[in-house]
Each structure stands twice: as structure tokens, then as C-alpha cells.
């Protein structure tokens, strides 16, 4: 394989991995390059902003695909195709990328939860008047 072919394969892979952020102009340029002849204009897919809680949904999707492709011992199911395995690998890769790219947010959420739990534990030992002052002060910041 020539160096140009290898580079083109890399570019195409990169475009495929980031297809959700292509602009309309980029999509139209790609349409022209591949000779897309239909009269309808290509519009990019718009995704809503990622939230950390969506990792659970992505994880559930990976588990669902996994149950359809491999056994609990890690062997391929008899009816699994190369496409099934590819889908599973793609889903796992997407989950890992989402997790890694949002690790800071996840860590911050966990730290905030720990801080909240510590504050509640510290407040519970105070007398009710001190607890009331704390909660009133807390509400004043909201």
C-alpha cells in the first residue's frame, strides 16, 4: 500500500469518527467528491450536549450488544458475525472515549458529592439552632 493510500485511509477514518461535527460546507464538499447526485441537500446531524449521566445509557447499550455477540465467558456466540463484533468494538470504543473525555467532569461531580456528604455529616452533630443558621445562610447563596 502506498503512503498516499495510507494517509487517505487515515483521513477517511478520522472523518468517520468525527462525522457528527462536520459543517454543512464540509458535508457538501464530501458529497461533491463522491459524486452524490440527489437534489436534496445534506444537513449535519445535531446532537444534544453530552451529560455525564448519559454514560449509563451508553454503558447499557454496550452491554446489550455484548449479550448478542459474546457469551458470559467471553467466547463468540455461534451466530455472531464480523459485523456484530465490529459493532461491539465500536460501542466499547465510544464508551471509553466518552468516559475519558468527561473524566474531569465525573471527578468534579464525585468530589462535589463527597463534599456535600461531609457537610451534611458535620451539620447533623450541631444543635438545631446552628443547623438552622447554616441552612438559612446556604439559601442566601442560591
RAMOQUI-V123857 format. One line per field, one symbol per residue. psi: psi as a letter, one per 40 degrees, with the letter a starting at -180 (. if undefined). A space follows every 50 residues. Layout:
BEGIN
psi=???
END
This chain:
BEGIN
psi=hidddddddddddddddfdeeiiddddddddddefheieiihiihhiihh iddedddddddddddddediideeihidehiddddddddddddddddddd deddddddddddddddddddddddeiiddddddddddddde.
END
